[in-house]
Amino acid sequence: MNYLWHLLLLLSTMSATTTHALSTSIVVVGLNAALQKRFILPPNTNLEPGNVHRAHNSETGVGGKGQDVGVAMSCLMSKEKQPRDDKVLLAQFLGMGPEGDAVSGALRLRRGLSDKLTIRNAAPLRTCTTIVGKDCATELVETSGEVTEEELEQLGQKVESLVNDGGKASGVCIMGSMPPGCGDDTYAQLSEKMVGKDTLVLIDSVIGLDALLKTLKSCFESDDREGGAVLKLNAAELCKLAGANKSEAEKVTIEELTAATSCFLTKYECASSALDYLCVTDGKFPGYLVEVPKESTTENKINFIQLPAIDISKQVKGGMLYPIGAGDTVAAGTLAAWQYLHHEPKAGEENFFGVVVPKQVGNILSSVKSKWLSDASSDEKSIKMATSFAFGLSCGSASCLQQENSVFDVDDAVRYFSEMDSPVIQ
């Protein structure tokens, strides 16, 4: 009898895990994967056009913005040796051949990431090569192979199957460009299948943005919605979307940010209904969380929260920084922290089943959020998002210390995050 009871309990646990797999998962939509090669120049050497360069070191690994997010989230999960199955699902196309095999193996075997939404398409996988010098890195990006209509349908069917079995996704991260063969509405179509009223969505792409925002507006029409969406981009991208030019070497001003945000909201009519915030990075300068005014308050002042810049110059190992993938790590850290704080457990409760952030890091997130909330004259929702974005910026800074794309030491990120000054409400 005892044996039978234990067997029934085991079966019910397995059934629950299968049924709720997607509703406790973050789906990273990174359709344009790549094999990443790093060509490391000798110390104190920069790339000089026309010269012959011999590598001090060379490495092969994972490339592609969505894949970088998966790698960064695996770093968070490894801190507590959490089981990783189904917590992070990569929706991706990986071409057949040795390049695709290498990336697939690295993601599954080394990083423990599920391949349930991986399509091994016929076109060969592109290779991206980073030449890393003392002061800067140069990226060489190959063209992507074309995805067929049948392969696109196959990915859509896989997403639908998981949704039918386990509900809408807990989180969705939409990253970067799409390979040839994908229509401008591909992100919108995939989001329509897996985004529900409680899903958290982070967008780090401007491809097909208009169609995507229209879809998200529809997904979040419910009055009792708990989810939301943010768009992460750098200040120069925001100014460009708004029809203005800005050098990435110059710090963005509040006046430029206000004008660019206003133009962006005018250009994308659905943005006010689809997005809650813009997460704006500005290189070595402070980042900004921009609250997106809703349609009924478009005449009100746009609210900004300024997050302090992080100085990593004293932590540089061997005089070299490795910035490739840092922005993708910001996206990963931001969404992971946002998911944790959104489902933040009360005292004595266990963590939400699908969170990526380990418990000890979650405790620090909660502590900093509470401190910033007591210091700031802002609502809790905005401070939660500011805390999440600040943690993402800390993860991105920590990743610049490691050669491999989007790999970082969680302790470095926590230290940067813990040492941050309180945000400034503009």
C-alpha positions in Angstrom: 0.0 0.0 0.0 2.8 2.3 0.9 4.6 1.5 -2.4 1.4 2.2 -4.3 1.0 5.6 -2.6 4.5 6.6 -3.5 4.1 5.4 -7.1 0.9 7.5 -7.4 2.7 10.5 -5.9 5.5 10.2 -8.3 3.2 9.9 -11.3 1.2 13.0 -10.2 4.5 14.9 -9.8 5.6 13.9 -13.3 2.3 14.8 -14.7 2.3 18.3 -13.0 5.8 18.9 -14.3 4.8 18.1 -17.9 1.5 20.0 -17.7 3.0 23.2 -16.4 6.4 23.1 -18.2 5.9 26.1 -20.4 4.0 28.1 -17.8 7.1 28.0 -15.7 9.6 28.5 -18.5 11.3 31.5 -20.1 11.3 31.1 -23.9 14.2 32.9 -25.6 13.4 33.6 -29.3 16.8 33.8 -30.9 16.2 32.7 -34.5 19.6 33.9 -35.9 22.1 31.6 -34.2 25.8 31.5 -34.9 29.0 29.7 -34.3 31.3 32.2 -32.5 35.0 32.3 -33.0 37.3 34.5 -30.9 40.7 35.6 -32.3 42.6 37.0 -29.3 45.4 39.3 -30.2 48.6 39.4 -28.1 48.5 41.6 -24.9 48.7 45.3 -25.5 48.0 44.8 -29.2 45.3 46.3 -31.3 44.0 45.4 -34.8 45.8 47.3 -37.5 44.3 47.1 -41.0 46.7 45.8 -43.6 49.0 44.1 -41.1 49.4 40.4 -40.5 48.1 39.3 -37.1 49.0 36.1 -35.3 46.6 35.0 -32.5 47.7 34.9 -28.9 44.8 32.6 -28.3 41.7 31.4 -30.3 38.4 29.9 -29.1 35.2 28.5 -30.6 31.8 28.8 -28.8 28.2 29.9 -29.0 27.1 33.0 -30.9 23.8 34.7 -31.6 21.9 37.1 -29.4 19.3 34.7 -28.2 21.9 32.0 -27.6 23.9 34.5 -25.6 20.9 35.1 -23.4 20.6 31.3 -22.8 24.3 31.1 -21.9 23.9 34.0 -19.4 20.9 32.4 -17.8 22.8 29.1 -17.5 25.4 31.0 -15.5 22.7 32.2 -13.0 21.3 28.7 -12.7 24.7 27.1 -12.2 25.3 29.3 -9.1 22.9 27.0 -7.1 23.3 24.0 -9.3 19.6 24.2 -10.1 18.0 21.6 -12.4 17.8 23.4 -15.8 15.4 21.3 -17.8 12.6 23.5 -19.3 13.4 26.6 -17.2 15.0 28.2 -20.3 13.9 27.1 -23.8 15.7 28.4 -26.9 13.5 28.8 -30.0 16.2 28.7 -32.7 17.3 27.5 -36.1 20.6 25.6 -36.0 21.8 24.6 -39.4 22.9 21.1 -40.2 26.6 20.3 -40.4 29.6 20.6 -38.0 28.9 24.3 -37.0 25.3 23.5 -36.0 26.5 20.3 -34.2 29.1 22.3 -32.2 26.6 24.9 -31.1 23.9 22.4 -30.3 26.3 20.3 -28.2 27.6 23.4 -26.3 24.1 24.5 -25.4 22.7 21.1 -24.4 25.7 19.4 -22.8 27.8 22.2 -21.5 25.1 24.7 -20.6 22.2 22.3 -19.9 19.7 24.1 -22.1 16.7 22.3 -23.6 16.5 21.7 -27.4 12.7 21.3 -27.4 12.3 24.3 -29.6 15.4 23.8 -31.8 14.9 23.3 -35.5 17.9 21.8 -37.3 17.3 23.5 -40.7 19.0 22.6 -43.9 21.0 25.9 -44.5 24.5 25.9 -42.9 25.0 27.8 -39.7 26.8 31.2 -40.0 30.0 31.9 -38.2 30.8 35.2 -36.4 34.4 36.0 -35.7 35.5 38.5 -33.0 39.0 39.9 -33.2 39.8 41.1 -29.6 42.4 43.7 -29.2 43.7 45.7 -26.2 41.3 48.7 -26.6 38.4 47.3 -28.7 36.9 44.3 -30.4 36.0 43.9 -34.1 33.1 41.7 -35.1 33.0 39.9 -38.5 29.5 38.6 -39.2 28.7 36.1 -42.0 25.4 36.1 -43.8 22.8 33.6 -42.6 21.3 30.7 -44.5 17.7 31.0 -45.6 15.0 29.3 -43.6 12.3 27.6 -45.6 8.5 28.0 -45.1 8.3 24.4 -43.9 11.0 25.0 -41.3 9.1 28.0 -40.0 5.9 26.0 -39.8 7.8 23.3 -37.9 8.9 25.8 -35.2 5.4 27.2 -34.9 4.0 23.7 -34.4 6.6 22.9 -31.7 5.6 26.1 -29.9 1.9 25.3 -30.2 2.4 21.8 -28.9 4.2 23.1 -25.7 1.5 25.7 -25.2 -1.3 23.1 -25.5 0.5 20.9 -23.0 1.6 23.5 -20.5 -0.1 26.9 -21.0 1.4 30.2 -22.0 5.0 31.0 -21.1 6.1 32.6 -17.9 8.6 34.8 -19.7 9.5 35.5 -23.4 12.7 37.1 -24.5 12.9 38.3 -28.2 16.4 38.8 -29.4 18.0 40.3 -32.5 17.7 39.8 -36.2 16.0 37.0 -38.1 17.5 34.8 -40.9 16.3 35.2 -44.5 13.0 33.5 -45.1 11.4 34.8 -41.9 8.7 37.4 -42.5 8.6 40.7 -40.6 5.7 39.3 -38.6 7.5 36.2 -37.4 8.1 37.5 -33.9 4.5 38.7 -33.7 3.2 35.3 -34.8 5.3 33.3 -32.3 4.4 35.8 -29.5 0.7 35.4 -30.3 1.0 31.7 -29.6 2.9 31.8 -26.3 2.3 35.2 -24.6 -0.6 35.4 -22.2 -2.0 38.0 -19.9 0.5 36.9 -17.2 3.6 36.6 -19.3 6.7 38.9 -18.9 8.2 39.9 -22.2 11.5 41.5 -22.9 12.3 42.7 -26.4 15.8 43.4 -27.6 15.1 43.8 -31.3 13.6 46.4 -33.6 12.9 43.8 -36.4 9.2 43.6 -37.1 8.6 45.8 -34.1 5.3 47.4 -35.3 3.6 44.0 -35.8 5.0 42.7 -32.5 3.7 45.7 -30.5 0.2 45.2 -32.1 0.2 41.6 -31.0 1.3 42.4 -27.5 -1.4 45.0 -27.2 -3.9 42.3 -28.0 -2.3 39.9 -25.5 -2.4 42.4 -22.7 -6.0 43.7 -23.2 -7.3 41.8 -20.2 -8.2 44.1 -17.2 -6.8 41.5 -14.8 -3.5 41.1 -16.5 -0.4 40.5 -14.4 2.2 40.4 -17.1 3.8 43.2 -19.2 6.5 44.0 -21.7 9.7 46.1 -21.9 11.8 47.2 -24.8 15.6 47.2 -24.2 17.7 49.3 -26.5 20.6 51.7 -26.4 20.2 55.5 -26.5 21.5 55.7 -30.1 19.0 53.1 -31.3 16.1 55.0 -29.6 17.1 58.3 -31.2 17.4 56.6 -34.5 14.0 55.0 -34.2 12.7 58.5 -33.5 14.4 59.9 -36.5 17.3 61.6 -34.8 21.0 60.8 -34.9 23.2 60.4 -31.8 26.8 59.3 -31.4 27.2 56.3 -29.1 30.4 58.0 -27.7 28.3 60.9 -26.3 26.2 60.8 -23.2 22.5 61.1 -23.9 20.8 64.1 -22.2 17.4 64.1 -20.6 16.2 66.5 -23.3 17.3 64.1 -26.0 15.8 61.2 -24.2 12.5 63.0 -23.7 12.3 64.0 -27.4 13.3 60.6 -28.7 10.7 58.8 -26.4 7.9 61.2 -27.5 8.8 60.6 -31.2 9.0 56.8 -30.6 5.5 56.7 -29.1 4.1 58.8 -31.9 5.7 56.5 -34.5 4.6 53.3 -32.9 0.9 53.9 -32.0 0.6 50.6 -30.1 3.6 51.1 -27.9 1.6 52.9 -25.1 -0.7 49.9 -24.8 1.9 47.1 -25.4 4.9 48.4 -23.4 5.3 49.3 -19.7 8.9 50.5 -19.9 11.9 51.2 -22.1 15.2 50.0 -20.7 17.8 52.3 -22.2 21.5 51.6 -22.0 24.1 54.2 -22.9 27.5 52.5 -23.0 29.8 53.6 -20.1 27.2 56.2 -19.1 24.2 55.8 -16.7 21.2 53.8 -18.0 17.6 54.9 -17.9 14.3 53.2 -17.1 11.7 55.1 -19.0 8.1 54.7 -18.0 5.9 54.5 -21.1 2.8 56.7 -20.6 -0.5 55.0 -21.3 -3.0 56.4 -23.9 -5.0 58.3 -21.3 -1.9 60.1 -19.9 0.1 60.9 -23.0 0.1 64.6 -22.2 1.7 64.0 -18.9 5.4 64.3 -18.2 7.5 61.3 -19.1 9.1 59.7 -16.0 12.7 58.6 -16.0 14.7 56.6 -13.4 18.5 57.0 -13.9 20.7 54.1 -12.9 24.3 54.7 -12.1 27.1 53.6 -14.4 29.3 50.7 -13.3 33.1 51.2 -13.4 34.8 47.9 -14.2 38.2 49.3 -15.0 39.8 48.1 -11.7 38.5 44.6 -12.3 40.0 44.1 -15.8 42.0 40.9 -16.1 45.2 41.2 -18.1 44.2 44.6 -19.4 41.6 43.2 -21.8 37.8 43.7 -21.9 35.5 41.3 -23.8 32.3 43.3 -24.6 30.8 41.0 -27.2 27.5 39.6 -25.8 27.4 42.1 -22.9 24.2 43.7 -24.1 22.6 40.3 -24.4 23.7 39.5 -20.8 22.0 42.7 -19.7 18.8 41.4 -21.3 19.2 38.0 -19.6 19.9 39.4 -16.1 17.0 41.9 -16.4 14.4 39.4 -17.4 15.6 36.8 -14.8 15.5 39.4 -12.0 12.1 40.7 -13.2 10.7 37.2 -13.2 11.9 36.6 -9.6 10.6 39.9 -8.2 7.3 39.5 -10.1 6.8 36.1 -8.3 8.7 37.2 -5.2 8.0 34.6 -2.4 6.8 35.9 1.0 8.7 34.9 4.1 8.7 31.2 4.7 7.5 30.4 1.1 9.4 28.5 -1.5 10.6 30.3 -4.7 8.3 30.3 -7.7 8.9 26.9 -9.5 10.4 28.3 -12.7 12.7 31.1 -11.5 16.1 31.3 -13.0 17.7 33.4 -10.3 19.2 31.3 -7.4 17.8 31.8 -3.9 20.8 33.7 -2.5 20.7 36.2 -5.4 17.0 36.5 -5.1 17.4 37.5 -1.4 19.7 40.3 -2.5 17.3 41.5 -5.2 14.5 41.6 -2.6 16.7 43.5 -0.1 17.9 46.1 -2.6 14.4 46.6 -4.0 13.1 47.3 -0.5 15.9 49.7 0.2 15.4 51.6 -3.1 11.6 51.7 -2.5 12.1 53.4 0.9 14.6 55.8 -0.6 12.6 56.8 -3.7 9.4 58.7 -4.3 8.2 56.1 -6.9 5.7 53.3 -7.0 6.7 49.7 -6.3 6.1 48.5 -9.9 8.7 51.0 -11.2 11.2 50.2 -8.5 10.9 46.5 -9.2 11.6 47.1 -12.8 14.5 49.5 -12.0 16.0 46.9 -9.6 15.7 44.3 -12.4 17.3 46.5 -15.0 20.1 47.5 -12.5 20.9 43.8 -11.9 20.9 43.2 -15.7 23.4 46.0 -16.1 25.6 44.4 -13.4 25.5 41.1 -15.2 26.5 42.8 -18.5 29.4 44.5 -16.8 30.6 41.3 -15.2 30.5 39.5 -18.6 33.0 42.0 -20.0 35.6 40.3 -17.8 35.3 36.9 -19.4 36.4 35.9 -22.9 33.4 33.8 -23.7 30.3 35.5 -25.0 27.8 36.3 -22.1 29.6 34.1 -19.6 30.0 35.8 -16.2 30.8 35.2 -12.6 27.6 35.7 -10.6 29.6 36.9 -7.6 31.1 39.7 -9.8 27.6 40.7 -10.9 26.2 40.6 -7.3 29.1 42.8 -6.1 28.5 45.4 -8.7 24.8 45.4 -8.0 25.2 45.6 -4.2 27.6 48.5 -4.5 25.2 50.6 -6.8 23.9 53.9 -5.5 20.2 54.3 -5.3 18.5 55.3 -8.6 17.7 58.9 -9.3 14.1 59.8 -10.2 14.1 62.4 -13.0 
